[in-house]
Amino acid sequence: MHHVTDRQRRARLGVRHALAPACFAGTPEAATAAMTVLHATEPATVYLSCWARVAVVRPADVDRALYHDRSLVKQLAMRRTLFVFPRDLLPAVWPSASARVAGNERAKLVKDVVRAGVARDGDDWLDRARAAVLDVLAGAPAGRQATEIRGAVPMIDVTMEIATADPRAASRVLTYLSASADIVRAANTGGWHTSRPRWTLMRDWLGDVPPSWDPADGYRELVRRWLYTFGPGTEDDLVWWFGSTRAVVRAALAGLDAVAVSLDHGGTGWLLPDDVDDVPEPGPWAALLPVLDATVMGWRHRDFYLGPHRDEIFDRRGNAGTTAWVDGRVVGCWIQDAAGVVEVRLLEEVSAAARRALDAEAARLTAWLGGFRVPSVYASPAMRTAPQH
C-alpha cells in the first residue's frame, strides 16, 4: 500500500488550498474551486478566505462573483451548513447533500408545526406554505427580504410555543426552501461582513438552471472534488464532512476507483487513482485564516495539521476560530485590537523567519481591513487566552 506522510499531507494542503504564495489563486472563483467550497456561516469568512488565497482581491471582487456574475452561489448543504459553491457544482449538490438536508429539515418542521398546534397536517401546511412563498417571490424578480416574505405570507409568521432550536416558522420554511434549491440568498442589502439577503427564486437568480444530476452521480462528483482538495482523507473524514452515511461514501469511493493509502500514526486514507504521486514541497509559507475557514474544517481527524492545539482552536461545538499557519501546521490564531490592528497569538515557538512571515501577513490583513474590526460569534479559547511567545 502506498504511504502518505503527514509532511506530504501538509505539502498538499499548501499547494491545493492555494495558501503557499507560489500557488495563490487568481480570482475568488479560482480560490473557491481550489477548496471545492467555501464556508459561509459567517459572511466575512467568504471574503477573508478569498483574501488568504488571492494575491490581490477586494471585497468588490467577491461581490462581483456572488452578486453580479453569479459564478459563486450560496447553498445550504453538508451538515446543514451554508457554503459558497462554484456554479457548475450546484447540479451535483442539489440532489445529494442538499437534498439530504432538505429532507431532514422538512421532517422536523412537519413534526413541530403539529406539536405546536399550528396545523393538524404538517405536510399539507408545509406544502401550502411553500407554494405561497414561491408565489410571492415569483412576482418579485429582485427578491424580497425575510420580513417582507413574512408580511406577505401570514401563515408562516408564527412562533411555535414548543421546545425547539428555532421556534420561528418563517425562518425554518426559508431554510427548507433554500436547502431544496427552490430559493436562494441573492443580493445582500448589508455590507460584506453582514448577511441581509434578499430571497429570490433560484430560477430567477441563475436564469437557465441546469438539471440536477442523479443523486449517486452528485455524491460521486462531490467526493471526487473533495479528494483532490483534501485527499488523502479517511472514510471517517468523508462521512463527517458530508454529514452523510458510510454507504454513500463507500459507493462514491468505489465509483471513482479511489486508491487506499496508509497514513502516519495508522489509518487508511483515500486518493484519486491519478493523484497518488507526491506533490512537490511548495516552499516556506505562512497564512492567517478566518473563523470556520474551509481548510481548518476540512477533516474530522486533524492531528497532522493541528498537533496538540485542538482544544485551543475549536470550541466545544466543533467550531474553529481564527488560525495562524506555518508550512501546513496551525501554530496559533489571530485577533484584532481596539484599533483594528491584527495581532498573531502563538501557541508554540516558531522560527524567526516564520514569525516574520506571520507578522507580514498580519500587517497585510490590517491594511486590507483598513481599521474595520471583523465581527464573529466564534471566539476560540486561543483567541481569548493564548499566551504570547
Summary of the structure (lengths in Angstrom):
residues: 389
radius of gyration: 21.5
end to end distance: 41.1
largest distance: 67.1
contacts: 1293
relative contact order: 0.13
helix: 47%
strand: 17%
